């Protein structure tokens, strides 16, 4: 036996997924913002030749 087929169209629902499925939470966005700010705050090393050992070795040749 099979289940009876409903006469009308199926009602629209979201099933088992919560309403905000696929959207990042505000806490996740705040964490990403902090990480990106920390990434941007990192200072690059100075470009002076005295700061890098490999530059000193190349100049001695």
Helices and strands as residue ranges (DSSP letters): H 26-41, G 49-51, H 53-59
